[in-house]
Amino acid sequence: MQVVESGGGLVQTGGSLRLSCAASGFTASDNLIQWFRQVPGSERVPVVGLDSMNSMLHYKGFTGGRFTVSRDSAKNTVYLQMNNLTPEDTAVYYCRANNHGTIIWGKGTRVTVSS
């Protein structure tokens, strides 16, 4: 079982990016999928999640609507849409799946927002 993130890169302030989290070995839609981010020297923090009921979970500090999550069940993939990005959003973004109690982390994808 694994998740693989992609879609990171360099974007200008005010721009948007969509990250992908492709799951394999399990069904993403049956599980809680969360996006975290981490900047150097800081802990990894949750950004947004999507549960098995298709409910979006927004975590502290990320309730303004700039970050949304969706999934494509046919592709077994969950997406993180990020809008109106600022340099403070520069981080490595990770996908985390909770597959019936088994935690699966991806290796992350780096997002850099230039000023």
N, C-alpha and C positions, 0 to 999 in steps of 0.2 A: 504494500500500500504506500502511495506517495502522492504528494502535491508538488506541482512545479509552477512557479510564478514566472511571468513574462510581462513585457510591455513597459518596463521602466526606461528611463532615458533622461535627456536634457530638455527642459521646457522653459519658456520665458514666464516671467511673472504675469499672472492673469490667464495663463493658458490652462489647458485641460489634458489629462491623460487617462487612459483606461488600462488598468492592469488586469491580467488574467491569472487565474489559479486553476490549472488543469489537474483533475484528480484521476488517479488510476488505482485499481485494485479494490475500490469500494464506490458506492453510489453517493455522490456529493449531496444530492437532494434529500437523502435520508438522515443527514447529519448537520450539526452546527458547524458552519464555516465562518471563520473570523479573519479579519485583516488586522495586523499589527504593524507598527512602525518603530524604528529604532534609529536614533542619531548617536554618533560616537560619544561615548562617555555617559550615556543615559540608558535607562532601562527600556526594555521593549514595552510598548503600551498598546492597548487595543484601540482600534479606530472605529470599526463597524463590523457587524456580523449579520448572518442570515441563518435563521434556524430552519428546521425541517418543515415547519408550518408556513414557510416563506415570509416570516415576519422579520423586518429589518431591526437590528439592535444598534443603537447609537450609544457610544460610550462617552464618558466625561471628557469634555473638551472638544468633542466632535459632533455637536448637536446642531450646528448651524446650517446643515443641508448641503455643504460643499462635497461631502463624501457620501456616495450611495452605492449600494451593492445589489447585484442581480445575478441570475444564473441562467444558463442554457442547459437544461437537463439532457438534451440530445447529445451535447458535447461534453457532458459531465464536467462543466467548467463554471466557475463563479468569477464574477467581474467586480472590480472596484473602479467606479467612475469618480474622478477627482476633478473638480472645477475651480476656477478662480484661484489658482495655485500661487503661493507666495514662497519666498526663500525659506521661510520657517517650516515649510512642508518638505524640505530636503531631508531625505532619510532613506534607509533601506526598508522596504515594505515586505512583510512576510504574510503568508497564508498559513492558517492553522486549522486543522480539521479535528473534530472530536468524534471519532467513529466508535460510538457505543462505549465510550470510556477510554479508548486508545487515542492518544494525542499524536497527531502527525504534523510536523512542521516542514515547510519548504525551506529552500536555501536563501530565498529573498531576491528581490529585484530592486536595483538602486534607482531612486528618483532624485534628480537635481534640478532645482528651480533657480534660474539666474535672475538677477535683479536688473 
